[in-house]
Amino acid sequence: MHAKNYRHVKNRPYTRKEYAHGFPPPKIVKFTMGDTKAEFQVEGQLLATERAQIRHCALEAARVATNRVLMDKLINDYYMNVHTYPHIILRENKMIFGAHADRLQQGMRRSFGSAVGTAAKVEVGQPIMTVRVKAGQETIARESLKRGSAKLPIACRIVMTKIQAPVAPAKAEPETETA
């Protein structure tokens, strides 16, 4: 099985898990990492530049590569989120090739295929991962997202933005009655 066979989006996604028995669960184990409650000033996003399917093992490899750079340089002073979830079931009709394999193959008869993995469909401009860091650590966030994008089967774009601080609502002055 080659991963490039599942990269292109051909038809409607197959997500009916009640009919596909015994498909492997997604390898990606955590979707949010780092400090979830801290305030951060800079956000970096990894955006898809083409429409494709990303297999669950590629998403997990990108998550691990991105998280490793952040853990080494920032310890726990960051927030990382993986946005895409691999919900599309990938099937393969396994064929046996080689000498005397003609008696074992079924060809196109009963060619529904068995489930071999899952994938996530991404559109152009859709965020795959988000990293939030404090001001002055933009280069570390950019480097970590670059390492993660190297593990994905498509070209990605990194966009860095400043996070606006939430504005506190103005307090209403207590009204005093004058007589």
N, C-alpha and C positions, 0 to 999 in steps of 0.2 A: 504494500500500500504506500503510495507516495502522497505527501501532503499537498503537492501542487494540483492533484486531481480534485481536491475539495475547495480550492481557493476561490474559484469563480462562482458567482451566484447565477444559477441556471433557471430553476423553476421556483415554485412556492416552497417555503421551508417546511420540512417534515418534523412536526413537534408532537405527534400523537403518541405519548409514552405508554398509553394503555395497550397499544398494539405491538410495540417493539419491546419484547421481553429480553432481559439480560443485557441491556446496553450499559457500558461502563459509566460510572458517575464522573462529573467534571473533575479534572485534576486540580483546579484552582481551589484553594482551601480558605483563603481570607480575602475579603474585598476591601476592607479598611484597615490601615496600619498607622502606627504612630500615635501622637497625642491628639485625641479627638476633641478635647475641650479647650485647648489653648487658642489664643488670638494670633493670627498670622497676617502679614502685610502683602505678601507676593504669592500669586498663584500661577502655576505652569500647567498647561494642558497639552496632551499628546493627541493630535487630531488626525483622523484618517484622510488621505488625499485621494483615495479611490474606493469604489464599492467592491467589497469582497467578503469572504467568510474567513474567520480566524479560528483555528482549532484550539481546543481547550489546553493542550499541552504548550502551544505557543503563547497563550495568554499567561499561563503559569510561569513560563520561562521569563517573559517580559516583566512580570510582577517581581520575581525573585531578583532579577538583575537590577531593577530600579530600586528596590528596597535595600539591597546590599550596599549600594553606593550611599544612600541616605543614612543607613545605620552606621557605616564606617565613619562618615564625616560629621553627622549631626546627632548621633546617638539616638535620642528620642524626641528631638526638637523639630518635628515635622508632622505633616498629615498627608497620607496618600490614600487615594480611592481608585478602585478599578470599576469603571462604569458598565462595561459590557458583560453580559452573562451568556455563557454558551448553552443555548436551549435547543438548537437544531440538532437532530439525530442524524449521524452520518452512517450510511449502510454500504456494504461491499458484498458483491457476489463473488465469492472466492472460487477461483478456477485452479486446477492442478495442471501444470505444464511439465513436460519432460517425456521420457520414454515410457510407453505403456500406460499413459495417463488417459488415453481416449476412452477406456472403459469406466473410469471413475467420474468423468465430467458429465454434467447434465446440460451444459450449454445454456440456452435461454429458457429452458423449462424450469419453472419455479424460481425465477431470477429476482425475487424480492430482495434478497440479500440479508445478511445479519448485521446488527448494529456494531460498529467498530469505534465510535467516539461521538463527541458532540462538538459543535462549533457555534460561534456568535457571528451574526451578520452585522456589518458596519456599513454606513452610508458615507458619502463624501462630507467632510466637515464634522463628523460625529466625534465627540471626545471619547477616547479609549481609557485614558488614565488622567488623574489630576493629582498634582503635588502642591502642597501649600507649605511655605517656609517664611521665616522672618526676614525683615529687610536686610540687605547685604549678603544674602545667601543665594542669590539668583543663579550664580554660575554653578553651584552645586546641584540645584534643582534641574537646570538645563542639562548638565552632564548626566544626571541619573536618568532623565527621560530619553536622552540620546542612547544610552546603553540599553534601555528597555525597548526602544524602537528597533534596534538591531536584531532583536529576537522575533519580530513580527514579520509576516510574509508580504506585507505591503509597505509602501513608502508612507511616512508620517511627517507631520509638521508640528513643531513645538511653538506654542504661543505663550508668552509671559505677560501677565497683567497685574496691576496693583489692585489690591482689595480695598474697597472703600470702607472706612470705619462706620459702624452704624451710628446714625444720628439719634441722640436721645430726644424724646419729645419734650417740648417746652412746658414748664410747669405753669399752670394757670394761677394767676394772682387771686388770693381770696378776696371775695367781694365784701366790702364794708358798707354798711348802710349809714347814710348821713341823715340826720333829722333836721 
